[in-house]
């Protein structure tokens, strides 16, 4: 098994439905331009409140992707 090097990017996903959907949104968007995404870590969960109800979930994640060998 070869040694790998990874890079981290910080992303913020949002959803009006759930924390899980906010994470899914961030990963899906990153996957459009980044190859070899392999894992993520939730760093922060927050949200927006309107009229006494949760209006939007916002989740900050760090996502790791493997750098390609030359």
C-alpha positions as CSV (number, residue, x, y, z in Angstrom):
1,X,0.0,0.0,0.0
2,X,1.4,3.4,-1.0
3,X,1.7,6.3,1.3
4,X,-0.7,9.1,0.6
5,X,-0.8,12.8,1.2
6,X,-4.1,14.6,1.9
7,X,-5.3,18.2,1.7
8,X,-8.0,19.7,3.8
9,X,-10.6,22.2,2.7
10,X,-13.1,24.0,5.0
11,X,-16.7,24.1,3.7
12,X,-20.0,25.4,5.0
13,X,-23.1,23.7,3.8
14,X,-26.6,24.9,4.5
15,X,-30.1,23.4,4.4
16,X,-33.6,24.4,5.5
17,X,-34.3,20.8,6.3
18,X,-31.6,19.3,8.5
19,X,-27.9,19.2,9.6
20,X,-27.5,16.0,7.5
21,X,-28.8,17.7,4.4
22,X,-26.4,20.7,5.0
23,X,-23.4,18.2,5.2
24,X,-24.7,16.5,2.0
25,X,-24.9,19.8,0.2
26,X,-21.4,20.8,1.1
27,X,-19.9,17.4,0.0
28,X,-21.9,17.3,-3.2
29,X,-20.8,20.8,-4.3
30,X,-17.1,20.0,-3.4
31,X,-17.3,16.7,-5.3
32,X,-18.0,18.7,-8.6
33,X,-14.4,20.1,-8.6
34,X,-12.4,18.0,-6.2
35,X,-11.3,14.4,-6.9
36,X,-10.5,11.7,-4.3
37,X,-12.7,13.1,-1.5
38,X,-12.3,10.6,1.3
39,X,-13.6,11.8,4.6
40,X,-15.0,14.8,6.5
41,X,-15.1,16.1,10.0
42,X,-17.9,18.3,11.5
43,X,-16.4,21.4,13.1
44,X,-19.3,23.6,13.9
45,X,-23.1,23.5,13.7
46,X,-25.2,26.6,13.8
47,X,-28.4,27.9,12.4
48,X,-30.6,30.8,11.6
49,X,-33.9,31.5,13.5
50,X,-36.9,33.2,12.1
51,X,-40.2,33.7,14.0
52,X,-39.0,31.5,16.8
53,X,-38.3,28.5,14.5
54,X,-35.2,27.1,12.9
55,X,-35.1,28.5,9.4
56,X,-31.7,27.2,8.2
57,X,-29.0,24.8,9.4
58,X,-25.4,25.8,8.7
59,X,-22.6,23.2,9.2
60,X,-18.9,23.9,8.9
61,X,-16.9,20.8,7.9
62,X,-13.3,20.0,7.0
63,X,-13.1,17.6,4.0
64,X,-10.0,15.7,3.1
65,X,-9.0,14.6,-0.3
66,X,-6.0,12.6,-1.5
67,X,-3.5,14.4,-3.7
68,X,-2.7,12.6,-6.9
69,X,0.7,11.0,-7.4
70,X,2.9,12.5,-10.0
